Amino acid sequence: MASELINLVDLDAELQTQSPRKILKHALAHFDNIAISFSGAEDVVLVDMAVSMKPDIQVFTLDTGRLHAETYRFIDKVREHYGIRIDVLSPDGEALRRFVGEKGLFSFYQDGHQECCGIRKIEPLRRKLHTLDAWITGQRKDQSPGTRAGIPVIQNDTAFARPGATLTKFNPLANWSSQDVWDYIRGNNLPYNELHDRGFISIGCEPCTKPVGPGQHEREGRWWWEEATKKECGLHGENIKQ
């Protein structure tokens, strides 16, 4: 196991110098059972690149039940634009019913977002990732100075691997900036969430997302009532550990 981790570190050092397209090509060449986690602007860039290499690439998204109407429309626009199937994952109905019954619909404003995100996002993601050998995310190093500045391009995902198995995680856009992402979207006329035209940059659930003002970092619009350096819901919880 130790030698595998060392090799992964060496491979990450090599891939850090490669373009997102070459990183994706490496991922798709080495894994058949791999999927793109889709939700935002970065992810549509990954979908656009991947479908040219693997038209039947698996794509999934998390429907928390609290997304903006614009986000639901965005998901459908991407599905229609590329002619792909998007696996829409939902939270466990009974767990969600108990949580809302006990705490209401807005408990996160008082006791933090972790429990709500755990039910609406983390567990559905865990169930999906237990069926995969690898997954692809749109994380960028500059998205969150407190948690993402050191993310690798390829890593061993110990947080979501099923027992006794290895789960590999790729972050092909790790070294891209927000400007790089939007240059690609506009240059290739890709669909995007219309909320971006109204000041939203990092978009999550409707009660937990707001536009950001001039000079604010993009993650300041997420869970704005909480401590500013820990802007993670748990999907990439290993970032906080690192």
C-alpha positions as CSV (number, residue, x, y, z in Angstrom):
1,M,0.0,0.0,0.0
2,A,2.8,2.4,0.9
3,S,4.4,1.9,-2.5
4,E,1.1,2.6,-4.2
5,L,0.8,5.9,-2.4
6,I,4.3,6.9,-3.3
7,N,3.6,6.1,-7.0
8,L,0.5,8.2,-6.8
9,V,2.5,11.1,-5.4
10,D,5.0,10.7,-8.2
11,L,2.2,10.5,-10.8
12,D,0.5,13.6,-9.3
13,A,3.8,15.5,-9.7
14,E,4.0,14.5,-13.3
15,L,0.3,15.4,-14.1
16,Q,0.5,18.7,-12.3
17,T,2.3,20.0,-15.4
18,Q,-0.3,18.6,-17.9
19,S,-3.4,20.3,-19.3
20,P,-6.8,19.4,-18.1
21,R,-7.5,17.6,-21.3
22,K,-4.4,15.4,-20.9
23,I,-5.3,14.7,-17.3
24,L,-8.7,13.6,-18.4
25,K,-7.3,11.5,-21.2
26,H,-5.1,9.7,-18.6
27,A,-8.1,9.2,-16.3
28,L,-10.3,7.7,-19.0
29,A,-7.5,5.5,-20.4
30,H,-6.9,3.9,-17.0
31,F,-10.4,3.6,-15.6
32,D,-13.6,2.3,-17.3
33,N,-15.8,2.6,-14.3
34,I,-15.3,6.3,-13.8
35,A,-17.8,9.2,-13.5
36,I,-17.8,13.0,-13.5
37,S,-19.4,14.8,-10.5
38,F,-21.5,17.6,-12.1
39,S,-22.9,20.7,-10.5
40,G,-21.3,23.9,-11.8
41,A,-19.3,25.8,-14.3
42,E,-16.1,23.8,-13.8
43,D,-18.0,20.6,-14.3
44,V,-19.5,21.6,-17.6
45,V,-16.0,22.2,-18.9
46,L,-15.0,18.7,-17.8
47,V,-18.1,17.2,-19.5
48,D,-17.4,19.1,-22.7
49,M,-13.8,17.8,-22.8
50,A,-14.7,14.2,-21.7
51,V,-17.5,13.6,-24.2
52,S,-15.2,14.1,-27.1
53,M,-13.0,11.2,-25.7
54,K,-15.8,9.0,-24.2
55,P,-19.3,9.9,-25.5
56,D,-20.9,7.5,-22.9
57,I,-19.0,9.0,-19.9
58,Q,-20.9,8.6,-16.7
59,V,-22.1,11.9,-15.2
60,F,-24.0,12.3,-11.9
61,T,-25.3,15.2,-9.9
62,L,-26.7,15.6,-6.4
63,D,-30.2,16.9,-6.1
64,T,-30.5,18.0,-2.4
65,G,-34.1,19.1,-2.8
66,R,-33.0,22.7,-2.0
67,L,-31.4,23.8,-5.3
68,H,-32.4,27.0,-7.1
69,A,-34.8,26.6,-10.0
70,E,-32.1,27.9,-12.3
71,T,-29.8,25.1,-11.2
72,Y,-32.4,22.5,-12.2
73,R,-32.8,24.1,-15.5
74,F,-29.0,24.1,-15.9
75,I,-28.8,20.4,-15.3
76,D,-31.4,19.8,-18.0
77,K,-29.7,22.2,-20.4
78,V,-26.4,20.2,-20.1
79,R,-28.2,16.9,-20.5
80,E,-29.9,18.1,-23.7
81,H,-26.8,20.0,-25.1
82,Y,-24.6,16.9,-25.0
83,G,-27.3,14.2,-25.4
84,I,-26.0,12.5,-22.2
85,R,-27.7,10.8,-19.3
86,I,-27.2,12.5,-16.0
87,D,-27.7,10.3,-12.9
88,V,-29.6,12.5,-10.5
89,L,-29.0,11.4,-6.9
90,S,-31.4,12.1,-4.1
91,P,-31.1,11.9,-0.3
92,D,-32.7,9.0,1.6
93,G,-36.3,9.9,2.1
94,E,-36.7,8.5,5.6
95,A,-33.5,10.0,6.9
96,L,-34.5,13.4,5.5
97,R,-38.1,13.1,6.8
98,R,-36.8,12.5,10.4
99,F,-34.3,15.3,10.2
100,V,-36.8,17.9,8.9
101,G,-39.4,16.6,11.4
102,E,-37.0,17.1,14.3
103,K,-35.1,20.2,13.3
104,G,-37.2,22.0,10.7
105,L,-36.0,23.3,7.3
106,F,-33.5,25.9,8.4
107,S,-31.7,24.5,11.4
108,F,-28.3,25.0,9.7
109,Y,-28.5,28.7,10.5
110,Q,-28.2,27.9,14.2
111,D,-26.1,24.7,14.4
112,G,-24.1,24.7,11.2
113,H,-24.6,23.1,7.8
114,Q,-22.8,19.7,8.4
115,E,-25.8,17.6,9.5
116,C,-28.0,18.9,6.7
117,C,-25.3,18.4,4.1
118,G,-24.5,15.0,5.5
119,I,-28.0,13.8,4.7
120,R,-28.7,15.7,1.5
121,K,-25.2,15.4,-0.1
122,I,-22.7,13.2,1.6
123,E,-24.7,10.0,2.0
124,P,-26.1,10.1,-1.6
125,L,-22.5,10.7,-2.9
126,R,-21.1,7.8,-0.8
127,R,-23.7,5.4,-2.2
128,K,-22.7,6.5,-5.7
129,L,-19.0,6.4,-5.2
130,H,-19.2,2.9,-3.7
131,T,-20.2,1.7,-7.2
132,L,-17.2,3.4,-8.9
133,D,-13.5,2.9,-9.2
134,A,-12.7,6.5,-9.9
135,W,-14.4,9.9,-10.1
136,I,-13.6,13.3,-11.6
137,T,-14.3,16.7,-9.9
138,G,-14.1,20.3,-10.9
139,Q,-12.1,21.5,-7.8
140,R,-9.6,24.3,-8.3
141,K,-6.8,25.4,-6.0
142,D,-7.9,29.0,-6.0
143,Q,-11.6,28.2,-5.1
144,S,-11.0,28.2,-1.4
145,P,-7.6,29.5,0.1
146,G,-8.4,27.8,3.4
147,T,-9.1,24.3,2.1
148,R,-8.2,23.8,-1.5
149,A,-4.9,25.5,-2.1
150,G,-3.0,22.2,-2.0
151,I,-5.3,19.8,-3.8
152,P,-3.5,17.3,-6.0
153,V,-4.5,16.4,-9.6
154,I,-4.8,12.7,-8.7
155,Q,-5.3,11.3,-5.2
156,N,-6.4,8.2,-3.3
157,D,-9.8,9.0,-1.9
158,T,-9.9,7.3,1.4
159,A,-13.0,9.2,2.6
160,F,-15.4,7.6,0.1
161,A,-13.8,4.3,-0.9
162,R,-15.9,1.2,-0.2
163,P,-14.4,-1.1,2.3
164,G,-11.5,-3.1,0.9
165,A,-11.4,-1.1,-2.3
166,T,-9.4,1.8,-3.8
167,L,-11.1,4.9,-5.1
168,T,-9.1,7.3,-7.3
169,K,-10.1,10.9,-7.5
170,F,-9.0,13.2,-10.3
171,N,-9.1,17.1,-10.2
172,P,-8.1,18.0,-13.8
173,L,-8.8,21.7,-13.3
174,A,-6.8,22.0,-10.1
175,N,-4.4,24.5,-11.6
176,W,-6.9,26.5,-13.6
177,S,-8.3,29.9,-12.4
178,S,-11.9,31.0,-12.5
179,Q,-10.9,33.2,-15.5
180,D,-9.6,30.0,-17.3
181,V,-12.9,28.3,-16.8
182,W,-15.0,31.2,-18.0
183,D,-12.7,31.8,-21.0
184,Y,-13.3,28.2,-22.0
185,I,-17.1,28.4,-21.4
186,R,-17.5,31.6,-23.5
187,G,-15.0,30.6,-26.1
188,N,-16.9,27.3,-26.7
189,N,-20.4,28.6,-26.1
190,L,-21.1,26.2,-23.4
191,P,-24.3,26.2,-21.3
192,Y,-24.0,27.7,-17.8
193,N,-26.2,28.4,-14.8
194,E,-28.0,31.7,-15.4
195,L,-27.4,32.6,-11.7
196,H,-23.9,33.5,-12.7
197,D,-25.3,36.5,-14.6
198,R,-26.7,37.8,-11.3
199,G,-23.6,37.8,-9.1
200,F,-23.6,34.2,-8.0
201,I,-20.2,32.5,-8.4
202,S,-20.1,29.4,-6.2
203,I,-23.6,28.0,-6.3
204,G,-25.0,25.5,-3.8
205,C,-28.4,25.1,-2.2
206,E,-30.7,28.1,-2.3
207,P,-30.9,28.9,1.4
208,C,-27.1,28.6,1.7
209,T,-25.9,30.6,-1.3
210,K,-25.9,34.3,-2.1
211,P,-24.2,36.6,-4.6
212,V,-20.8,38.0,-3.7
213,G,-19.8,41.7,-4.0
214,P,-16.8,43.3,-5.5
215,G,-13.6,42.2,-3.8
216,Q,-15.2,39.2,-2.1
217,H,-13.9,35.7,-2.7
218,E,-16.2,33.4,-4.5
219,R,-16.7,31.0,-1.5
220,E,-17.8,33.9,0.7
221,G,-21.3,33.4,-0.9
222,R,-21.5,29.9,0.6
223,W,-22.6,29.4,4.3
224,W,-21.8,33.1,4.8
225,W,-22.9,32.9,8.5
226,E,-20.1,30.5,9.3
227,E,-16.3,30.7,9.8
228,A,-14.8,32.0,6.6
229,T,-11.8,29.6,6.2
230,K,-13.7,26.2,6.3
231,K,-16.1,26.5,3.3
232,E,-16.6,22.8,2.7
233,C,-19.8,20.7,2.9
234,G,-18.0,17.4,3.2
235,L,-17.9,16.3,-0.4
236,H,-14.2,17.1,-0.3
237,G,-13.7,16.8,3.4
238,E,-10.1,15.6,3.0
239,N,-9.2,19.1,2.1
240,I,-9.9,20.3,5.6
241,K,-7.8,17.4,7.0
242,Q,-4.9,18.3,4.8
